[in-house]
Amino acid sequence: MGAVLLAKKTGNPILPFTISPARFWSASKSWDQSQVPKPFTKALVVIAPPIEVAADADEATLEAKRNELQVALDGINERGDAWRAAAE
């Protein structure tokens, strides 16, 4: 919800994106399982359409925008994972 509230307050859109390296080291013990690309690996950058949040958005609209953001992030992550699997 933080990104949605920030977009509401600043008037700037949310631009969901992901970078999926073909080869990477994983911080498997960290809470977010961060990935560090290995040198000279290929990577796919996927950018979803911007998500605009109106300055006068109410709670229901904010929740809808949060859901829209989650769907966009899930979609681009799946696309990146599929690309990585095909690259192997």
N, C-alpha and C positions, 0 to 999 in steps of 0.2 A: 504494500500500500504506500510505502514511502516514495517510490518513484511517481506514483499517481498524484499524490499530494504535492510533490515538488513541481510537477507539470502544471497542476492547477494554479499554484501560487506564482510561478514564473511566466506562465503563458507559453513556455517552450514545449514542443511535443516530445514524447518518449520515442526513442529510436531503438527498438529491440535488435540485437545482432549477436552473432556467435562466430567464433573462430575455431575451426576444428582441424588440428594438426594431424597428419597421417601417422606420425611417430612422435611419441612424447613420453616423458617421465611423469609418473603420477605420485602425488603426495597422498598415498592411500590411508595414512593415519590421521589426516586432517579432516575436519568436519565437512569441508566442501570438495574434497578430493581434487585439489588443484592440479592442473596439467601444465607442464613446462615443455614446450616444443623442443625436440632434439635438433641439433644443428643441421641445416640444409634440407630439412623436411619440407614437403609440400603441405599447404593448408588451404582449407576452403573457408571463405568469409561469406556468411549469409546474413543479409539485412532484410528485416521485415518492414512492411509499410509503417510510417510514423503513426503514433496514436496521440490524437489531440484530446486535451481535457479542458473543458470550458471553465472559466474563472468562477462562474456561478453554479458549478456542478453540485448537486445534492448528494446525500449519502448513497442513495440507490444508484445514481450515475457513477459515483466513484467506485462502488463495488463492481458495476458492470465493466468499467474500464480496467479494473484490476484483473477481472476474469479474462478480458480481451488480451491483456498483456501476458497472462499466464498461458493462454492458448497459443499466442504468437511465439513465445519462448519455447514451449514444448514442441511446436512444429518445426522451428528452425534447428533445434537440437536434434530432433529425429532425422532431419535432412542431413545434418552434419555427420551423425552416427552412420547413416546409410552410405554416405560418400566414403567415410573411413573404412567401412567393411568392404566396400567394392574395391578400394585401393590396395587392400592386402593381398 
